[in-house]
Amino acid sequence: MIFAAGYQSEEEVILSIDPGKEKVGMAVLSSRGEVRFRKILSEEKLEKEIHILKEKYGPLQVVVGNSTGSEKVLRILEKMNLPFTLVDERNSSEEARKLYFQAHPPRGWRKIVPLSFLYPDRAFDDWQAVVIGRRYILKKKGEENETKR
């Protein structure tokens, strides 16, 4: 888990959630896509964790991946009266794998194996949440650029 102590800023803070069947990946990103926090937790702990993150980071722009398990997560967010944006998470696993290996480069014999053949040795739903959050940022920046024209 990565946690930025006492992070406060005027910029938009994004809480990105990768819903799954058994667990949920979470990431907090700056509006520039910098990772401030990431974690994997059970769905039952999601609401409590969101309260903790809201206290720590202030108002959050919540984005949620739109596939497996999203219905349960969306019900939790609606119960909390938190607005959210759905983000297409197709192929996010492949992108997340690349991010995982950038942060945790292979060692030993795994260094000689092409990354496309390697699979992380732990869950990486938190990295999938990072991908979802960054997709939201890119889409939002694209929309802002179109309105400036």
ZADODREN-586034 format. One record per residue (C-alpha): residue number from 0; residue in one letter; x, y, z. Coordinates in Angstrom, 1 decimal, decimal comma, padded with zeros to 4 digits, m for minus. Each point is the difference from the previous one (the first is absolute). Example, Ala and Ser with C-alpha at 12.3 -4.5 7.8 and 13.67 -1.06 7.14 Angstrom:
! residues 2
+-----+---+--------+--------+--------+
|   k | r |   east |  north |     up |
+-----+---+--------+--------+--------+
|   0 | a |  012,3 | m004,5 |  007,8 |
|   1 | s |  001,4 |  003,4 | m000,7 |
+-----+---+--------+--------+--------+
//
This chain:
! residues 149
+-----+---+--------+--------+--------+
|   k | r |   east |  north |     up |
+-----+---+--------+--------+--------+
|   0 | m |  000,0 |  000,0 |  000,0 |
|   1 | i |  001,2 |  003,5 | m000,8 |
|   2 | f | m001,3 |  002,9 |  002,0 |
|   3 | a |  000,9 |  003,7 | m000,2 |
|   4 | a | m000,1 |  001,5 |  003,5 |
|   5 | g | m001,9 |  003,2 |  000,4 |
|   6 | y | m000,6 |  000,6 | m003,8 |
|   7 | q | m002,1 |  003,1 | m000,5 |
|   8 | s | m000,4 |  001,8 | m003,2 |
|   9 | e | m002,4 |  002,3 | m001,9 |
|  10 | e |  000,2 | m002,3 | m003,1 |
|  11 | e | m002,6 | m002,6 | m000,7 |
|  12 | v |  000,6 | m003,3 |  001,8 |
|  13 | i | m001,2 | m003,1 | m001,7 |
|  14 | l | m001,1 | m003,2 |  001,7 |
|  15 | s |  000,1 | m002,8 | m002,5 |
|  16 | i | m001,6 | m003,3 |  000,7 |
|  17 | d |  000,4 | m003,3 | m001,8 |
|  18 | p | m002,9 | m002,2 |  001,1 |
|  19 | g |  000,5 | m003,7 | m000,1 |
|  20 | k | m001,9 | m003,2 |  001,0 |
|  21 | e |  001,8 | m000,5 |  003,3 |
|  22 | k |  002,2 |  003,1 |  000,5 |
|  23 | v |  000,2 |  003,6 | m000,9 |
|  24 | g |  003,0 |  001,9 | m001,2 |
|  25 | m |  000,3 |  003,7 |  001,0 |
|  26 | a |  002,3 |  002,8 | m000,9 |
|  27 | v |  000,1 |  003,7 |  000,8 |
|  28 | l |  001,6 |  002,1 | m002,7 |
|  29 | s |  000,8 |  003,7 | m000,5 |
|  30 | s | m001,6 |  001,7 | m003,1 |
|  31 | r |  003,4 | m000,6 | m001,7 |
|  32 | g | m000,3 | m003,8 |  000,6 |
|  33 | e |  002,5 | m000,2 |  002,8 |
|  34 | v | m000,8 | m002,9 |  002,4 |
|  35 | r | m000,5 |  001,1 |  003,5 |
|  36 | f | m001,5 | m003,2 |  001,4 |
|  37 | r | m000,9 | m003,5 | m001,1 |
|  38 | k | m001,5 | m003,0 |  001,7 |
|  39 | i | m001,8 | m003,2 | m000,5 |
|  40 | l | m002,8 | m000,8 |  002,4 |
|  41 | s | m003,2 | m002,0 |  000,4 |
|  42 | e | m003,3 |  001,5 | m001,2 |
|  43 | e | m001,2 |  000,1 |  003,6 |
|  44 | k |  002,8 |  002,4 |  001,0 |
|  45 | l | m000,6 |  002,4 | m002,9 |
|  46 | e | m002,4 |  002,4 |  001,7 |
|  47 | k |  002,2 |  000,4 |  003,1 |
|  48 | e |  003,1 |  000,6 | m002,2 |
|  49 | i | m001,7 |  002,6 | m002,1 |
|  50 | h | m000,9 |  001,9 |  003,2 |
|  51 | i |  003,7 | m000,1 |  001,1 |
|  52 | l |  001,1 |  001,2 | m003,4 |
|  53 | k | m002,5 |  002,9 | m000,1 |
|  54 | e |  001,3 |  001,1 |  003,4 |
|  55 | k |  003,6 | m000,2 | m001,1 |
|  56 | y | m000,3 |  001,5 | m003,5 |
|  57 | g | m003,2 |  002,1 |  000,1 |
|  58 | p | m002,5 | m000,1 | m002,8 |
|  59 | l |  000,5 | m002,8 | m002,4 |
|  60 | q | m000,9 | m000,5 | m003,7 |
|  61 | v | m001,1 | m003,6 |  000,0 |
|  62 | v |  000,6 | m002,1 | m003,1 |
|  63 | v | m001,0 | m003,7 | m000,3 |
|  64 | g |  000,9 | m002,6 | m002,6 |
|  65 | n | m003,1 | m001,2 | m001,8 |
|  66 | s |  000,3 | m003,8 |  000,0 |
|  67 | t |  000,0 | m002,9 |  002,4 |
|  68 | g | m001,5 |  000,8 |  003,4 |
|  69 | s | m000,7 |  003,7 | m000,7 |
|  70 | e | m003,7 | m000,4 |  001,0 |
|  71 | k |  000,8 | m000,6 |  003,6 |
|  72 | v |  002,6 |  002,8 |  000,2 |
|  73 | l | m002,5 |  002,4 | m001,7 |
|  74 | r | m002,6 | m000,9 |  002,7 |
|  75 | i |  002,5 |  000,8 |  002,7 |
|  76 | l |  000,8 |  003,4 | m001,6 |
|  77 | e | m003,7 |  000,8 | m000,5 |
|  78 | k | m000,6 | m000,8 |  003,7 |
|  79 | m |  002,8 |  002,4 |  000,9 |
|  80 | n | m001,5 |  002,7 | m002,3 |
|  81 | l |  003,3 |  000,1 | m001,9 |
|  82 | p | m000,2 |  001,0 | m003,6 |
|  83 | f |  002,2 | m002,1 | m002,3 |
|  84 | t |  001,0 | m000,4 | m003,6 |
|  85 | l |  000,2 | m003,4 | m001,8 |
|  86 | v |  003,2 | m000,6 | m002,0 |
|  87 | d |  000,5 | m002,7 | m002,6 |
|  88 | e |  002,5 | m002,5 |  001,4 |
|  89 | r |  000,4 | m002,2 | m003,0 |
|  90 | n |  003,6 | m001,3 | m000,2 |
|  91 | s |  000,9 |  001,7 |  003,3 |
|  92 | s |  001,6 | m003,3 |  001,2 |
|  93 | e |  002,7 |  000,2 | m002,7 |
|  94 | e |  000,8 |  003,6 |  000,8 |
|  95 | a |  000,0 | m000,7 |  003,7 |
|  96 | r |  002,4 | m002,9 | m000,4 |
|  97 | k |  002,4 |  002,4 | m001,7 |
|  98 | l | m000,3 |  002,5 |  002,9 |
|  99 | y |  000,5 | m002,7 |  002,5 |
| 100 | f |  003,3 | m001,2 | m001,6 |
| 101 | q |  001,2 |  003,6 | m000,3 |
| 102 | a | m000,4 |  000,3 |  003,8 |
| 103 | h |  001,2 | m003,6 |  000,7 |
| 104 | p |  002,5 | m000,9 | m002,7 |
| 105 | p |  000,6 | m003,8 | m000,5 |
| 106 | r |  003,0 | m001,5 |  001,8 |
| 107 | g |  002,1 | m003,0 | m000,5 |
| 108 | w | m000,9 | m002,2 | m003,0 |
| 109 | r | m003,2 |  002,0 | m000,5 |
| 110 | k |  002,1 |  002,9 | m001,3 |
| 111 | i |  000,7 | m001,9 | m003,2 |
| 112 | v | m003,6 | m000,9 | m000,7 |
| 113 | p | m002,0 |  002,5 | m002,1 |
| 114 | l | m002,5 |  001,9 |  002,2 |
| 115 | s | m002,8 | m001,1 | m002,3 |
| 116 | f |  000,6 | m003,6 |  001,3 |
| 117 | l |  000,1 |  001,0 |  003,7 |
| 118 | y | m002,8 |  000,4 |  002,4 |
| 119 | p |  000,2 |  001,8 |  003,4 |
| 120 | d |  000,5 | m002,2 |  003,0 |
| 121 | r | m002,7 |  001,8 |  001,9 |
| 122 | a | m003,3 |  001,6 | m000,7 |
| 123 | f |  000,3 |  003,3 | m001,9 |
| 124 | d | m003,6 |  001,4 |  000,2 |
| 125 | d |  001,5 |  003,2 |  001,5 |
| 126 | w |  002,0 |  000,6 | m003,2 |
| 127 | q | m003,2 | m000,6 | m002,0 |
| 128 | a | m001,6 |  002,8 |  002,0 |
| 129 | v |  003,0 |  002,2 | m000,9 |
| 130 | v | m000,6 | m000,8 | m003,7 |
| 131 | i | m003,7 |  000,8 |  000,3 |
| 132 | g |  000,7 |  003,3 |  001,8 |
| 133 | r |  002,6 |  001,0 | m002,7 |
| 134 | r | m002,5 | m000,8 | m002,7 |
| 135 | y | m002,5 |  002,4 |  001,6 |
| 136 | i |  002,7 |  002,7 |  000,2 |
| 137 | l |  000,9 | m000,5 | m003,7 |
| 138 | k | m003,7 |  000,1 | m001,1 |
| 139 | k | m000,7 |  003,1 |  002,1 |
| 140 | k |  003,1 |  001,8 | m001,5 |
| 141 | g | m001,1 | m001,0 | m003,5 |
| 142 | e | m003,5 |  001,5 |  000,7 |
| 143 | e |  001,6 |  003,2 |  001,4 |
| 144 | n |  002,2 |  000,4 | m003,1 |
| 145 | e | m003,1 | m000,4 | m002,3 |
| 146 | t | m001,9 |  002,7 |  001,9 |
| 147 | k |  002,9 |  002,4 | m000,4 |
| 148 | r | m000,1 | m000,2 | m003,8 |
+-----+---+--------+--------+--------+
//
